[in-house]
Amino acid sequence: MKTLFVLLGMFVIYPCLYAQDAELQACREELARGMSQKNRDSIAAAYCHLGEYYAYRQADSTRYYCEQGLKYAATDKAEPYLYLLNNLADAYFSSGQLDESLKRFRFVLEEAGRLHWDEVEIASVLSSVGVIYRRKEMPDSALVCYNRALALLDNREAYDERTQLLTSIAILYTNTARLKEGEYYIRKALEASEKSDDMDMVMYAAATAGSIFTLRENYAEAAQLLYPVLAKAREQQKPRFVLKIIAYLLSAYYRLDNRDSINHYMAEGDKVAAGLPATNAEVQGYHESLCDILTKMGRYGESLHKAEVETELSELSIKYENQEKELEIARLTQQHLEQKAKTMQWSVAAVVAFSAFLLLAAYYVFQRKRIRKEEELKLAQSYIDGLERERTRLAKDLHDGVCNDLLGIGMNMQYMQPTDESKREILALLEQVRSDVRCISHELMPPKFQVTTLAETVEAYVEGLALPASVQLAFSKENEEIQWSQVPEEVSYEVYRIMQELLSNILKHSGATEIDVTLTLKRKLLTLQISNNGKNYCGGEVRGKGIGLTTIQERAKAVGGLFTTDIQDGSQKFRLEISLSI
């Protein structure tokens, strides 16, 4: 039954996901209309638009659609013939085939001269040729192309092409270690991009600026500039841009020594790179940056292993992409056959019955998700409310305790006579304030379980706890078969916080004179027990202070634990049990 629901869910969800990409759907509908009308110009234009859609997503798909479009395009008209040629040359560049790409861009320039193409478009092609020369380490030839393109764009409001050209020039200067000139041109490119309507060029300029600012050691500015660009690239589903920006962010975070961000973006980058061809320029650049950063961080083995794994994944990705292309070709062929033959129609009764069944299945799945989401929101809200109450309690302790004590000390110093006895009184009050602040700071300080165990941390906390002279506190620990270092960090953290809150509440509200804390680890069962001879403080006006027993229960559930209480007259016992999967 579960398998049936999963299959039905896939039939329901797939059309929804397909319809989400309105741009792709519009391109396919345009192609279908052109095919039905048998209009060669319309078909060529539709294939051109499909090629442009996949330009920054799948280079192989771009090449396929451009080649199909050239079969229909008239060679005596500039559009869409020259656009198809240009996009096809760019697809070879994206696949890392620089020589083939250069050959095809040169042919575009020849055809552009024959058909008297617009100078702005020719400038864009020259900029692309310059990029290829730069990649082939021929800076002189690249500069020639860039200068010709600048001359064609002079006194023209071609902000898209100007953004692309200035960004390419900035990269050329940066690669030749002339960072100051590189920063100058990229800032000019950013100014032009503010008036550009081409979001690809805007992201291209911003991503390049982030890399140059990183090299100029403006790491914070680089990261700040790259955040919105990365979000836009994700939103538009352009993995090449996403991977390029992640590579720059990794360099910036390495310089800022932000290891957590490096690990986070490295995981995302690996996932994006796995979905692109191994020969892709952005994939190669990302792997080079990542291996360099891992090597500098001393993670040599991981760097070498990642390179080997990436090679294997790339081979698998190529096989998968070939299958995808075959499926896409089969889908288009099937679509054409369906348009010509108008295949059989479903009977009305079968359609109604099947649709009703799908709706019921979809409603059931939706209801399950909604209920689960509501439960998660309630749990999160309960946890947040507990944290807010804890902050309120700490603020009240500081205000009513430390602040008032300091005020009293100030008044005493103002009006007391400077005698030895008055000095001793002032020193005693200051020592009390210091002790109160130390207790509060101990409660706030998060434990560092990377370098110490749960038992050591709890023992250190208990030994450093400031206790009244009338209170006796005993701590004991015991473990069998399993070492304390095997307790997961997230479990240790929650147990520590629960112990801390219980002791704080007992000392403040129960009036206990004897407290026993026991921590045991036996047969994968972690147990914390705190007992005392105080009065019941969990009801009445005390309820709601601290994080409370409700939030302690939520902390216990978060790590799969069970928290119980046994409260009687003159006796309280709190017990936490957690089964460990180690």
C-alpha positions as MATLAB code, in Angstrom:
seq = 'MKTLFVLLGMFVIYPCLYAQDAELQACREELARGMSQKNRDSIAAAYCHLGEYYAYRQADSTRYYCEQGLKYAATDKAEPYLYLLNNLADAYFSSGQLDESLKRFRFVLEEAGRLHWDEVEIASVLSSVGVIYRRKEMPDSALVCYNRALALLDNREAYDERTQLLTSIAILYTNTARLKEGEYYIRKALEASEKSDDMDMVMYAAATAGSIFTLRENYAEAAQLLYPVLAKAREQQKPRFVLKIIAYLLSAYYRLDNRDSINHYMAEGDKVAAGLPATNAEVQGYHESLCDILTKMGRYGESLHKAEVETELSELSIKYENQEKELEIARLTQQHLEQKAKTMQWSVAAVVAFSAFLLLAAYYVFQRKRIRKEEELKLAQSYIDGLERERTRLAKDLHDGVCNDLLGIGMNMQYMQPTDESKREILALLEQVRSDVRCISHELMPPKFQVTTLAETVEAYVEGLALPASVQLAFSKENEEIQWSQVPEEVSYEVYRIMQELLSNILKHSGATEIDVTLTLKRKLLTLQISNNGKNYCGGEVRGKGIGLTTIQERAKAVGGLFTTDIQDGSQKFRLEISLSI';
ca = [
       0.000    0.000    0.000;
       2.864    2.387    0.845;
       4.459    1.713   -2.544;
       1.173    2.568   -4.271;
       0.889    5.855   -2.397;
       4.485    6.738   -3.267;
       3.883    6.060   -6.975;
       0.649    8.027   -6.948;
       2.400   10.858   -5.108;
       5.055   10.932   -7.820;
       2.353   11.229  -10.508;
       0.806   14.133   -8.607;
       4.021   15.956   -7.687;
       5.876   15.625  -11.010;
       3.451   17.804  -13.031;
       3.561   20.411  -10.262;
       7.340   20.535  -10.303;
       7.308   20.645  -14.095;
       4.920   23.599  -14.090;
       7.042   25.567  -11.602;
       9.561   26.504  -14.294;
       7.368   28.889  -16.290;
      10.214   30.033  -18.533;
      11.063   26.512  -19.696;
       7.391   25.689  -20.191;
       6.919   28.818  -22.307;
       9.885   27.861  -24.511;
       8.521   24.375  -25.080;
       5.071   25.736  -25.901;
       6.676   28.139  -28.384;
       8.439   25.197  -30.040;
       5.195   23.196  -30.151;
       3.373   26.105  -31.843;
       6.157   26.490  -34.415;
       6.078   22.780  -35.193;
       2.297   22.747  -35.584;
       2.429   25.772  -37.918;
       5.476   24.361  -39.786;
       7.067   27.817  -39.637;
      10.843   27.396  -39.946;
      11.633   30.863  -38.569;
       9.438   30.272  -35.499;
      10.969   26.829  -34.914;
      14.513   28.241  -35.150;
      13.618   31.073  -32.735;
      12.089   28.583  -30.262;
      15.225   26.400  -30.350;
      17.319   29.554  -29.824;
      15.321   30.461  -26.713;
      15.672   26.916  -25.355;
      19.435   27.112  -25.907;
      19.583   30.435  -24.045;
      17.553   28.968  -21.176;
      20.071   26.142  -20.653;
      23.110   28.403  -21.222;
      24.084   28.608  -17.549;
      22.501   25.305  -16.551;
      23.475   22.467  -18.959;
      25.998   23.145  -21.721;
      25.183   19.890  -23.523;
      21.486   20.794  -23.723;
      22.393   24.238  -25.081;
      24.521   22.634  -27.795;
      21.758   20.198  -28.733;
      19.062   22.877  -29.082;
      21.362   25.225  -31.018;
      22.286   22.477  -33.485;
      18.593   21.664  -33.969;
      17.782   25.340  -34.467;
      20.487   25.778  -37.131;
      18.706   23.131  -39.235;
      15.741   25.503  -39.543;
      17.411   28.945  -39.418;
      17.753   30.989  -42.614;
      21.418   31.896  -43.253;
      20.553   35.101  -45.098;
      19.077   36.768  -41.996;
      21.021   37.738  -38.852;
      18.378   36.614  -36.368;
      18.134   33.993  -35.027;
      20.929   32.492  -37.159;
      23.813   34.435  -35.577;
      22.417   34.026  -32.060;
      22.311   30.250  -32.537;
      25.922   30.244  -33.776;
      27.036   32.414  -30.841;
      25.245   30.301  -28.225;
      26.671   27.129  -29.753;
      30.222   28.513  -29.527;
      29.574   29.500  -25.903;
      28.324   25.966  -25.147;
      31.651   24.520  -26.338;
      33.435   27.043  -24.088;
      31.333   26.009  -21.091;
      32.281   22.366  -21.763;
      35.991   23.266  -21.636;
      36.616   22.768  -25.400;
      38.488   26.044  -25.893;
      39.920   25.382  -29.375;
      36.564   24.344  -30.828;
      34.885   27.299  -29.134;
      37.472   29.759  -30.542;
      37.001   28.325  -34.036;
      33.235   28.769  -33.846;
      33.417   32.307  -32.406;
      35.679   33.319  -35.305;
      33.071   31.940  -37.707;
      30.432   34.021  -35.905;
      32.548   37.163  -36.519;
      32.864   36.281  -40.215;
      29.125   35.754  -40.590;
      28.418   38.919  -38.569;
      30.435   40.942  -41.074;
      28.613   39.334  -43.997;
      25.155   40.001  -42.535;
      26.058   43.466  -41.115;
      25.178   42.479  -37.548;
      24.753   45.188  -34.906;
      28.081   46.473  -33.518;
      26.942   45.916  -29.936;
      26.460   42.201  -30.634;
      29.853   42.036  -32.374;
      31.432   43.633  -29.280;
      29.889   40.876  -27.149;
      31.414   38.198  -29.414;
      34.833   39.926  -29.266;
      34.584   39.931  -25.466;
      33.951   36.167  -25.495;
      36.934   35.613  -27.821;
      39.078   37.664  -25.442;
      38.026   35.412  -22.569;
      39.165   32.342  -24.524;
      42.558   33.943  -25.245;
      42.855   34.785  -21.558;
      42.090   31.171  -20.633;
      44.726   30.031  -23.162;
      47.228   32.362  -21.434;
      47.496   34.722  -24.419;
      46.958   38.111  -22.694;
      48.162   40.173  -25.695;
      45.540   38.678  -28.005;
      42.905   39.080  -25.294;
      43.729   42.803  -24.957;
      43.393   43.279  -28.720;
      39.883   41.805  -28.613;
      38.902   43.846  -25.562;
      40.143   47.115  -27.110;
      38.176   46.447  -30.313;
      35.076   45.707  -28.249;
      35.507   48.896  -26.184;
      35.760   50.939  -29.374;
      32.504   49.447  -30.682;
      30.696   50.177  -27.381;
      31.942   53.745  -27.143;
      29.079   56.264  -26.588;
      26.491   53.456  -26.576;
      24.088   52.588  -23.751;
      24.783   48.866  -24.044;
      24.957   48.187  -20.326;
      24.677   44.379  -20.618;
      27.606   44.107  -23.047;
      29.590   46.790  -21.195;
      29.183   44.884  -17.919;
      30.449   41.676  -19.549;
      33.407   43.402  -21.212;
      34.563   45.385  -18.153;
      34.311   42.255  -15.996;
      36.455   40.284  -18.463;
      39.074   43.076  -18.498;
      39.107   43.099  -14.679;
      39.758   39.339  -14.652;
      42.621   39.762  -17.149;
      44.353   42.361  -14.966;
      43.767   40.255  -11.856;
      45.298   37.160  -13.480;
      48.417   39.178  -14.341;
      48.787   40.210  -10.663;
      47.731   43.809  -11.354;
      45.081   43.798   -8.660;
      44.706   47.565   -8.403;
      43.702   47.882  -12.081;
      41.536   44.791  -11.713;
      39.648   46.386   -8.825;
      39.221   49.601  -10.843;
      37.619   47.820  -13.808;
      35.397   45.574  -11.697;
      34.009   48.589   -9.867;
      33.268   50.130  -13.277;
      31.558   46.860  -14.222;
      29.439   46.985  -11.059;
      28.368   50.542  -11.931;
      27.311   49.402  -15.406;
      25.518   46.349  -13.993;
      23.218   48.603  -11.957;
      21.627   49.647  -15.285;
      21.743   46.191  -16.854;
      18.618   44.126  -17.486;
      20.573   40.882  -17.964;
      20.629   39.169  -14.570;
      23.322   36.751  -15.809;
      25.685   39.662  -16.435;
      24.794   41.229  -13.068;
      25.667   37.974  -11.273;
      28.816   37.550  -13.402;
      30.092   41.002  -12.411;
      29.204   40.634   -8.740;
      30.765   37.156   -8.473;
      33.985   38.390  -10.092;
      34.033   41.408   -7.801;
      33.810   39.096   -4.809;
      36.861   37.140   -5.983;
      38.901   40.296   -6.660;
      37.997   41.828   -3.297;
      39.104   38.562   -1.695;
      42.496   38.813   -3.407;
      42.701   42.438   -2.278;
      42.093   41.143    1.271;
      38.722   42.909    1.503;
      37.238   39.659    2.735;
      34.225   41.046    4.591;
      33.234   43.219    1.609;
      33.674   40.248   -0.723;
      31.438   37.990    1.354;
      28.834   40.745    1.765;
      28.735   41.248   -2.001;
      28.492   37.531   -2.789;
      25.577   36.664   -0.458;
      22.751   38.220   -2.556;
      24.349   36.992   -5.787;
      24.432   33.407   -4.460;
      20.784   33.664   -3.414;
      19.827   34.927   -6.886;
      21.790   32.145   -8.603;
      20.026   29.545   -6.441;
      16.648   31.144   -7.166;
      17.220   31.062  -10.929;
      18.610   27.482  -10.733;
      21.940   28.285  -12.396;
      24.412   25.787  -10.919;
      27.448   27.162  -12.792;
      27.037   30.553  -11.105;
      26.303   28.897   -7.751;
      29.546   26.877   -7.963;
      31.620   29.884   -9.076;
      30.333   32.022   -6.173;
      30.836   29.218   -3.632;
      34.484   28.911   -4.742;
      35.006   32.622   -4.062;
      33.178   32.411   -0.712;
      35.397   29.512    0.370;
      38.499   31.624   -0.288;
      37.046   34.539    1.669;
      36.041   32.375    4.630;
      39.432   30.691    4.651;
      41.049   34.106    5.014;
      38.544   34.975    7.747;
      39.318   31.603    9.454;
      35.614   30.705    9.524;
      35.784   26.878    9.536;
      32.043   26.338   10.037;
      31.163   28.376    6.941;
      33.860   26.555    4.934;
      32.352   23.168    5.833;
      28.815   24.407    5.092;
      29.562   25.809    1.634;
      31.918   22.917    0.821;
      29.008   20.491    1.308;
      26.764   22.582   -0.946;
      29.511   22.971   -3.560;
      30.122   19.209   -3.704;
      26.428   18.623   -4.326;
      26.239   21.240   -7.104;
      29.485   20.048   -8.757;
      28.173   16.469   -8.873;
      25.378   17.635  -11.169;
      27.673   19.331  -13.721;
      30.047   17.859  -16.342;
      33.580   17.176  -15.081;
      35.043   19.271  -17.934;
      33.003   22.306  -16.954;
      35.208   25.342  -16.226;
      33.384   26.184  -12.995;
      33.666   22.580  -11.743;
      37.409   22.515  -12.387;
      37.884   25.926  -10.768;
      35.889   24.848   -7.716;
      37.914   21.635   -7.281;
      41.198   23.554   -7.621;
      40.118   26.133   -5.017;
      38.811   23.448   -2.661;
      41.963   21.294   -2.859;
      44.128   24.371   -2.288;
      42.113   25.391    0.797;
      42.063   21.850    2.234;
      45.820   21.576    1.728;
      46.435   24.900    3.479;
      44.211   23.762    6.345;
      46.365   20.637    6.764;
      43.615   18.281    5.549;
      45.877   16.604    2.974;
      44.273   13.196    3.013;
      40.813   14.643    2.571;
      42.065   16.791   -0.305;
      43.547   13.800   -2.171;
      40.580   11.575   -1.420;
      38.147   14.252   -2.609;
      40.028   14.566   -5.901;
      39.754   10.797   -6.470;
      36.088   10.716   -5.500;
      35.303   13.684   -7.726;
      36.876   11.872  -10.692;
      34.686    8.824  -10.101;
      31.594   10.968   -9.607;
      32.347   12.894  -12.793;
      32.517    9.661  -14.798;
      29.196    8.570  -13.318;
      27.711   12.003  -14.015;
      28.760   11.824  -17.685;
      27.044    8.452  -18.062;
      23.930    9.805  -16.364;
      23.864   12.930  -18.549;
      24.117   10.822  -21.702;
      21.097    8.870  -20.559;
      19.288   12.119  -19.790;
      20.008   13.462  -23.285;
      18.727   10.260  -24.845;
      15.573   10.547  -22.784;
      15.152   14.198  -23.797;
      15.518   13.315  -27.487;
      13.021   10.492  -27.051;
      10.637   12.878  -25.292;
      10.817   15.426  -28.130;
      10.308   12.697  -30.722;
       7.329   11.413  -28.796;
       5.952   14.942  -28.516;
       6.149   15.430  -32.287;
       4.480   12.091  -32.902;
       1.713   12.986  -30.477;
       1.132   16.304  -32.270;
       0.877   14.587  -35.664;
      -1.007   11.448  -34.729;
      -3.161   12.752  -31.807;
      -2.956    9.564  -29.811;
      -5.931    7.825  -28.196;
      -8.014    9.658  -25.601;
      -8.754    8.328  -22.172;
     -12.386    7.376  -21.563;
     -14.304    9.896  -19.427;
     -15.180    7.401  -16.729;
     -11.575    6.219  -16.333;
     -10.237    9.785  -16.174;
     -12.787   10.817  -13.535;
     -12.167    7.729  -11.397;
      -8.382    7.985  -11.625;
      -8.395   11.745  -10.923;
     -10.602   11.253   -7.880;
      -8.259    8.597   -6.556;
      -5.245   10.863   -7.096;
      -6.984   13.738   -5.324;
      -7.745   11.530   -2.325;
      -4.143   10.339   -2.201;
      -2.848   13.910   -2.506;
      -5.244   15.091    0.238;
      -4.045   12.305    2.543;
      -0.372   13.196    1.967;
      -1.108   16.904    2.434;
      -2.939   16.303    5.712;
      -0.074   14.175    7.053;
       2.473   16.852    6.176;
       0.322   19.614    7.679;
      -0.134   17.779   10.979;
       3.590   16.973   11.194;
       4.444   20.600   10.437;
       2.109   21.853   13.164;
       3.678   19.487   15.686;
       7.169   20.688   14.728;
       6.086   24.324   15.076;
       4.584   23.680   18.512;
       7.755   21.949   19.661;
       9.942   24.762   18.357;
       7.709   27.431   19.958;
       7.802   25.621   23.293;
      11.594   25.491   23.167;
      11.841   29.186   22.225;
       9.457   30.168   25.034;
      11.659   28.313   27.505;
      14.762   30.108   26.307;
      12.991   33.472   26.592;
      11.975   32.685   30.167;
      15.584   31.763   30.927;
      16.782   35.101   29.562;
      14.156   36.885   31.683;
      15.338   35.060   34.796;
      18.990   35.946   34.177;
      18.050   39.580   33.571;
      16.072   39.615   36.843;
      19.008   38.075   38.722;
      21.321   40.773   37.416;
      18.859   43.582   38.107;
      17.562   42.514   41.513;
      20.830   41.040   42.748;
      24.018   42.464   41.307;
      22.660   45.919   40.417;
      21.039   46.450   43.817;
      24.147   45.208   45.638;
      26.334   47.605   43.674;
      23.913   50.443   44.461;
      24.114   49.582   48.163;
      27.906   49.506   48.037;
      27.935   52.930   46.381;
      25.659   54.420   49.025;
      27.719   52.906   51.836;
      30.924   54.303   50.387;
      29.283   57.724   50.152;
      28.034   57.954   53.706;
      30.225   55.596   55.818;
      33.226   56.828   57.717;
      36.576   55.591   56.313;
      37.367   53.190   59.148;
      38.874   49.711   59.022;
      35.547   48.189   59.943;
      33.739   50.014   57.106;
      36.399   48.849   54.655;
      35.890   45.248   55.736;
      32.142   45.604   55.245;
      32.655   47.010   51.738;
      35.064   44.191   50.852;
      32.580   41.591   52.100;
      29.804   43.091   49.962;
      32.087   43.180   46.901;
      33.020   39.525   47.441;
      29.320   38.627   47.546;
      28.712   40.503   44.252;
      31.698   38.741   42.673;
      30.329   35.375   43.767;
      26.873   36.161   42.321;
      28.340   37.265   38.974;
      30.530   34.140   38.879;
      27.473   31.913   39.369;
      25.568   33.673   36.585;
      28.537   33.455   34.206;
      28.873   29.736   34.928;
      25.250   29.258   33.919;
      25.746   31.185   30.684;
      29.089   29.660   29.652;
      28.546   26.817   27.125;
      30.560   23.682   27.844;
      33.319   22.662   25.394;
      32.798   18.945   24.926;
      35.341   18.803   22.108;
      38.152   18.809   24.672;
      36.463   17.354   27.769;
      33.888   14.692   28.664;
      30.437   15.086   30.165;
      31.532   13.655   33.509;
      34.513   16.021   33.772;
      32.389   19.028   32.848;
      29.655   18.218   35.374;
      32.233   17.559   38.100;
      34.004   20.853   37.383;
      30.704   22.724   37.503;
      29.665   21.165   40.812;
      33.075   21.824   42.411;
      33.028   25.475   41.285;
      29.450   26.108   42.428;
      29.137   28.777   45.147;
      27.091   27.145   47.951;
      25.732   28.512   51.241;
      27.458   27.138   54.331;
      24.298   25.210   55.263;
      24.165   23.207   52.006;
      26.057   19.957   51.440;
      26.374   18.824   47.803;
      27.761   15.393   46.831;
      28.652   14.271   43.314;
      29.402   10.728   42.098;
      30.012    9.193   38.693;
      30.258    5.629   37.445;
      30.733    3.957   34.068;
      30.998    0.357   32.865;
      32.146   -0.958   29.454;
      31.607    2.426   27.737;
      33.914    5.430   28.056;
      32.587    8.919   28.766;
      34.244   10.190   25.573;
      31.811    8.038   23.529;
      28.793   10.101   24.605;
      27.713   12.269   21.595;
      28.349   15.989   21.971;
      24.696   16.999   21.441;
      23.592   14.578   24.200;
      26.281   15.869   26.577;
      25.193   19.453   25.955;
      21.501   18.837   26.746;
      22.304   16.749   29.866;
      24.631   19.500   31.114;
      21.990   22.204   30.631;
      19.293   20.138   32.364;
      21.613   19.445   35.332;
      22.545   23.131   35.511;
      18.925   24.319   35.549;
      17.797   21.743   38.121;
      20.618   22.628   40.537;
      19.930   26.339   40.108;
      16.224   25.917   40.898;
      16.889   23.616   43.864;
      19.346   26.054   45.442;
      17.070   29.063   44.915;
      13.629   27.685   45.712;
      13.666   24.383   47.618;
      15.593   25.325   50.766;
      17.413   21.988   50.609;
      20.439   21.329   52.843;
      21.511   18.024   51.239;
      21.845   17.503   47.481;
      23.109   14.357   45.720;
      24.104   14.362   42.021;
      24.751   10.966   40.390;
      25.903   10.411   36.802;
      26.130    6.828   35.471;
      26.923    5.238   32.106;
      26.103    1.509   31.942;
      25.305   -0.698   28.931;
      24.619    2.256   26.597;
      22.266    3.876   29.141;
      23.168    7.351   30.409;
      21.476    8.341   33.686;
      21.457   11.638   35.583;
      19.790   11.650   39.029;
      19.512   14.655   41.345;
      17.866   14.200   44.756;
      17.511   16.599   47.709;
      15.670   17.043   50.988;
      14.014   20.359   50.055;
      10.404   21.358   49.678;
       8.356   21.246   46.471;
       9.159   24.361   44.424;
       7.541   23.279   41.142;
       4.080   24.654   41.895;
       2.483   27.851   43.032;
       4.107   31.201   42.336;
       7.467   29.615   41.433;
       6.003   27.937   38.351;
       7.158   29.600   35.105;
      10.581   30.717   36.346;
      13.731   29.432   34.627;
      13.236   27.193   31.626;
      10.785   25.108   33.710;
      10.076   21.398   33.788;
       8.184   21.625   30.473;
      11.227   22.809   28.559;
      13.440   20.316   30.402;
      11.082   17.656   29.042;
      11.549   19.086   25.537;
      15.344   19.052   25.920;
      15.137   15.407   26.975;
      12.913   14.516   23.977;
      15.361   16.240   21.620;
      17.981   13.588   22.424;
      15.563   10.666   22.862;
      15.585   10.783   26.671;
      12.987   10.272   29.418;
      12.729   12.777   32.289;
      10.779   11.835   35.441;
      10.143   13.469   38.823;
       9.332   12.009   42.233;
       8.318   14.808   44.647;
       7.104   14.159   48.198;
       7.033   16.119   51.460;
      10.643   16.888   52.324;
      12.036   14.920   49.375;
      12.590   15.577   45.648;
      14.087   13.248   43.058;
      14.709   14.129   39.386;
      15.843   11.412   36.969;
      16.930   11.609   33.306;
      17.558    8.416   31.254;
      18.940    8.397   27.671;
      19.585    5.306   25.546;
      22.715    5.802   23.418;
      23.149    4.349   19.927;
      26.943    3.926   20.053;
];
